Amino acid sequence: MRIAVTGKSGQVVTSLIARGATHGYEVIALGRPELDLADPASVVRAMEAAVPDAVVSAAAYTAVDKAESESDLAHAVNGAGAGAVAEAARALGVPLVHVSTDYVFDGTLHRPYVETDPTGPTGAYGASKLAGERAVLATHGDSSAVLRVAWVYSPFGGNFVKTMLRLAGDRDEISVVADQLGNPTSALDIADGILKVAGNLVADSDPALRGVFHMTARGEASWADFAQAIFSTSAARGGPHAAVKRIATDDYPTPAQRPANSRLDCGLIAKTHGVALPEWHTSLETVVGRLLANAN
């Protein structure tokens, strides 16, 4: 099966390329200049040339803080761009898996979010991703699955795990927010889940397989908990580590407001698609091990 994925260098795209062969899929990464989400005509041309059996919409504007001053660009890429990918998939008559985010919620609930909970993004990035979800469902909803993921890390690109290991190289103590909760999720696991969902969509026309789903690793943590686990895992392998100073969100102001609660309930995707991502500590050990090996 041939899967065309938007983007060339993001964590999820790189993970899809790495994991595709394991699932017996050919993954074709499409990005600029041949595919530009701000240019709908280029999206159609690139998708037609790829001749895919399914499409994964993974490319996005992901600079959460910068989006506050570049809202128009964020919406052009994450909103209209996602709609253009959905339109191309509809024209080709193939199913679509669209990657979204926990930032579509305001983070005020005191339990993990389910798919039917009201959305309410607090910043431009979340609003642009919610616009993308709506564009996908309005354009190609009868053949699309929207997957909300969160707290993504991997051996690729920039992410929290790599930042913590880098900072630990020259600091004895690192301040990390302790009052935001989420599900740290490896992009490699996300790739496995996406490929399973894409295969299900191609093989089965059941409407229950379409719609919005939450897909994160099992288990939860605060950013400070996550950092502590990173350093413990690294230290056990002789890598960099540091003490964690637990701070409040108010002690680390950012242009964009982060959800205090990013936890997602993944029961629906387990029931309908048979997808249950591993517990986050297990996958963290794999990623940290790869990062330390690559550093030597």
C-alpha positions as semicolon CSV with decimal commas, in nm:
position;residue;x (nm);y (nm);z (nm)
1;M;0,000;0,000;0,000
2;R;0,124;0,346;-0,093
3;I;0,074;0,624;0,160
4;A;0,140;0,986;0,070
5;V;0,223;1,203;0,374
6;T;0,251;1,581;0,377
7;G;0,581;1,713;0,503
8;K;0,938;1,596;0,477
9;S;1,120;1,666;0,803
10;G;0,875;1,671;1,094
11;Q;0,887;1,420;1,377
12;V;0,577;1,232;1,266
13;V;0,673;1,231;0,899
14;T;1,024;1,105;0,971
15;S;0,879;0,839;1,200
16;L;0,630;0,731;0,934
17;I;0,912;0,686;0,685
18;A;1,110;0,485;0,943
19;R;0,815;0,264;1,040
20;G;0,649;0,223;0,699
21;A;0,857;-0,073;0,588
22;T;0,785;-0,253;0,916
23;H;0,416;-0,248;0,827
24;G;0,477;-0,333;0,462
25;Y;0,376;0,016;0,342
26;E;0,549;0,247;0,098
27;V;0,552;0,596;0,252
28;I;0,599;0,888;0,014
29;A;0,688;1,217;0,183
30;L;0,566;1,527;-0,002
31;G;0,682;1,875;0,091
32;R;0,806;2,199;-0,051
33;P;0,866;2,290;-0,324
34;E;0,642;2,031;-0,492
35;L;0,376;2,053;-0,220
36;D;0,312;2,380;-0,037
37;L;0,014;2,389;0,199
38;A;-0,025;2,761;0,126
39;D;-0,070;2,675;-0,245
40;P;-0,373;2,443;-0,291
41;A;-0,296;2,380;-0,660
42;S;0,044;2,237;-0,566
43;V;-0,123;2,002;-0,317
44;V;-0,345;1,854;-0,586
45;R;-0,057;1,814;-0,834
46;A;0,170;1,646;-0,580
47;M;-0,101;1,407;-0,462
48;E;-0,198;1,310;-0,816
49;A;0,166;1,237;-0,901
50;A;0,208;1,021;-0,589
51;V;-0,090;0,796;-0,678
52;P;-0,150;0,698;-0,314
53;D;-0,390;0,445;-0,164
54;A;-0,423;0,672;0,141
55;V;-0,310;1,017;0,250
56;V;-0,170;1,131;0,586
57;S;-0,196;1,503;0,660
58;A;0,098;1,554;0,898
59;A;0,265;1,878;0,788
60;A;0,173;2,176;1,004
61;Y;0,276;2,512;1,141
62;T;0,387;2,405;1,491
63;A;0,555;2,714;1,641
64;V;0,305;2,753;1,925
65;D;0,436;3,081;2,065
66;K;0,524;3,236;1,729
67;A;0,171;3,166;1,608
68;E;0,047;3,438;1,841
69;S;0,215;3,695;1,612
70;E;0,171;3,494;1,290
71;S;-0,191;3,391;1,325
72;D;-0,269;3,441;0,955
73;L;0,016;3,212;0,850
74;A;-0,080;2,949;1,108
75;H;-0,439;2,946;0,981
76;A;-0,326;2,938;0,617
77;V;-0,117;2,626;0,681
78;N;-0,308;2,445;0,954
79;G;-0,658;2,547;0,851
80;A;-0,683;2,613;0,478
81;G;-0,383;2,388;0,407
82;A;-0,544;2,094;0,582
83;G;-0,861;2,159;0,383
84;A;-0,661;2,154;0,060
85;V;-0,513;1,814;0,150
86;A;-0,861;1,682;0,227
87;E;-0,989;1,814;-0,105
88;A;-0,704;1,641;-0,290
89;A;-0,774;1,312;-0,110
90;R;-1,145;1,344;-0,192
91;A;-1,068;1,407;-0,558
92;L;-0,848;1,098;-0,567
93;G;-1,111;0,891;-0,387
94;V;-0,873;0,778;-0,111
95;P;-0,904;0,793;0,269
96;L;-0,728;1,054;0,480
97;V;-0,567;1,047;0,824
98;H;-0,527;1,398;0,963
99;V;-0,298;1,467;1,261
100;S;-0,430;1,721;1,512
101;T;-0,352;1,822;1,870
102;D;-0,461;1,849;2,232
103;Y;-0,438;2,229;2,193
104;V;-0,792;2,232;2,053
105;F;-0,902;2,213;2,421
106;D;-0,867;2,483;2,686
107;G;-0,722;2,245;2,945
108;T;-0,962;2,329;3,227
109;L;-1,117;1,985;3,279
110;H;-1,002;1,774;3,572
111;R;-1,011;1,446;3,380
112;P;-0,876;1,326;3,045
113;Y;-1,061;1,471;2,748
114;V;-1,286;1,252;2,534
115;E;-1,360;1,322;2,170
116;T;-1,706;1,465;2,241
117;D;-1,588;1,723;2,494
118;P;-1,635;2,085;2,380
119;T;-1,330;2,237;2,213
120;G;-1,202;2,580;2,314
121;P;-0,847;2,663;2,207
122;T;-0,680;2,941;2,404
123;G;-0,425;3,046;2,140
124;A;-0,370;3,094;1,769
125;Y;-0,201;2,758;1,717
126;G;-0,486;2,560;1,874
127;A;-0,743;2,767;1,686
128;S;-0,567;2,702;1,355
129;K;-0,553;2,327;1,421
130;L;-0,921;2,322;1,513
131;A;-0,995;2,503;1,186
132;G;-0,802;2,228;1,010
133;E;-1,006;1,955;1,178
134;R;-1,327;2,124;1,072
135;A;-1,204;2,173;0,715
136;V;-1,109;1,806;0,686
137;L;-1,440;1,681;0,823
138;A;-1,643;1,921;0,611
139;T;-1,455;1,833;0,291
140;H;-1,388;1,460;0,323
141;G;-1,543;1,356;0,652
142;D;-1,698;1,035;0,524
143;S;-1,351;0,895;0,454
144;S;-1,126;1,063;0,713
145;A;-0,993;0,998;1,061
146;V;-0,871;1,294;1,266
147;L;-0,614;1,185;1,525
148;R;-0,541;1,418;1,815
149;V;-0,194;1,360;1,959
150;A;0,000;1,537;2,236
151;W;0,342;1,599;2,390
152;V;0,526;1,450;2,093
153;Y;0,893;1,354;2,115
154;S;1,124;1,134;1,910
155;P;1,485;1,080;1,804
156;F;1,417;1,332;1,523
157;G;1,383;1,709;1,500
158;G;1,342;1,941;1,796
159;N;1,147;1,826;2,102
160;F;1,136;1,831;2,481
161;V;1,350;1,520;2,530
162;K;1,631;1,651;2,313
163;T;1,612;1,993;2,480
164;M;1,637;1,845;2,830
165;L;1,937;1,629;2,737
166;R;2,108;1,928;2,578
167;L;2,050;2,151;2,879
168;A;2,169;1,879;3,116
169;G;2,501;1,886;2,937
170;D;2,596;2,212;3,108
171;R;2,350;2,262;3,396
172;D;2,320;2,094;3,734
173;E;1,958;2,199;3,784
174;I;1,679;2,277;3,536
175;S;1,349;2,448;3,616
176;V;1,051;2,265;3,468
177;V;0,678;2,336;3,490
178;A;0,501;2,096;3,726
179;D;0,136;2,205;3,702
180;Q;0,061;2,102;3,343
181;L;-0,042;1,740;3,284
182;G;-0,031;1,537;2,964
183;N;0,060;1,211;2,793
184;P;0,420;1,208;2,663
185;T;0,401;1,025;2,330
186;S;0,674;0,896;2,101
187;A;0,632;0,991;1,735
188;L;0,745;0,639;1,647
189;D;0,440;0,504;1,831
190;I;0,222;0,768;1,667
191;A;0,350;0,649;1,329
192;D;0,256;0,290;1,412
193;G;-0,093;0,407;1,509
194;I;-0,138;0,617;1,197
195;L;-0,037;0,330;0,971
196;K;-0,280;0,095;1,145
197;V;-0,563;0,348;1,110
198;A;-0,478;0,415;0,744
199;G;-0,486;0,044;0,671
200;N;-0,822;0,010;0,844
201;L;-0,969;0,296;0,639
202;V;-0,853;0,142;0,312
203;A;-0,979;-0,206;0,402
204;D;-1,312;-0,121;0,565
205;S;-1,581;0,137;0,481
206;D;-1,740;0,119;0,828
207;P;-1,839;0,477;0,927
208;A;-1,735;0,401;1,286
209;L;-1,372;0,406;1,169
210;R;-1,412;0,766;1,054
211;G;-1,430;1,080;1,264
212;V;-1,225;1,219;1,553
213;F;-1,005;1,004;1,776
214;H;-0,754;1,062;2,056
215;M;-0,424;0,878;2,026
216;T;-0,154;0,918;2,290
217;A;0,067;0,693;2,498
218;R;-0,070;0,528;2,810
219;G;0,009;0,699;3,139
220;E;0,034;1,065;3,235
221;A;0,291;1,306;3,370
222;S;0,367;1,670;3,434
223;W;0,648;1,830;3,237
224;A;0,859;1,808;3,553
225;D;0,777;1,437;3,588
226;F;0,868;1,388;3,223
227;A;1,199;1,569;3,267
228;Q;1,285;1,362;3,575
229;A;1,218;1,042;3,382
230;I;1,436;1,163;3,094
231;F;1,727;1,232;3,328
232;S;1,685;0,904;3,517
233;T;1,680;0,711;3,191
234;S;1,982;0,898;3,059
235;A;2,180;0,863;3,382
236;A;2,125;0,487;3,382
237;R;2,299;0,480;3,044
238;G;2,584;0,710;3,141
239;G;2,427;1,010;2,969
240;P;2,368;1,371;3,079
241;H;2,132;1,435;3,368
242;A;2,035;1,712;3,606
243;A;1,820;1,785;3,908
244;V;1,469;1,910;3,835
245;K;1,338;2,225;4,005
246;R;0,959;2,205;3,994
247;I;0,800;2,541;3,910
248;A;0,453;2,676;3,833
249;T;0,330;2,785;3,491
250;D;0,319;3,143;3,619
251;D;0,693;3,124;3,685
252;Y;0,761;3,054;3,316
253;P;0,544;3,291;3,110
254;T;0,513;3,229;2,736
255;P;0,332;3,421;2,457
256;A;0,086;3,134;2,412
257;Q;-0,115;2,991;2,700
258;R;-0,057;2,618;2,748
259;P;-0,341;2,386;2,857
260;A;-0,309;2,291;3,224
261;N;-0,463;1,956;3,134
262;S;-0,364;1,797;2,802
263;R;-0,458;1,442;2,899
264;L;-0,656;1,257;2,630
265;D;-0,876;0,953;2,679
266;C;-0,787;0,700;2,409
267;G;-1,056;0,442;2,471
268;L;-1,241;0,509;2,146
269;I;-0,950;0,443;1,911
270;A;-0,865;0,126;2,103
271;K;-1,222;0,003;2,065
272;T;-1,276;0,094;1,700
273;H;-0,930;0,069;1,541
274;G;-0,754;-0,169;1,778
275;V;-0,485;0,093;1,846
276;A;-0,336;0,118;2,196
277;L;-0,001;0,294;2,215
278;P;0,260;0,170;2,467
279;E;0,309;0,314;2,816
280;W;0,518;0,627;2,785
281;H;0,810;0,523;3,007
282;T;0,879;0,223;2,782
283;S;0,896;0,430;2,467
284;L;1,102;0,699;2,639
285;E;1,372;0,443;2,713
286;T;1,388;0,354;2,342
287;V;1,414;0,716;2,230
288;V;1,671;0,820;2,492
289;G;1,879;0,514;2,407
290;R;1,880;0,608;2,039
291;L;1,967;0,969;2,112
292;L;2,260;0,876;2,335
293;A;2,386;0,621;2,082
294;N;2,373;0,880;1,806
295;A;2,562;1,129;2,024
296;N;2,860;0,893;2,061
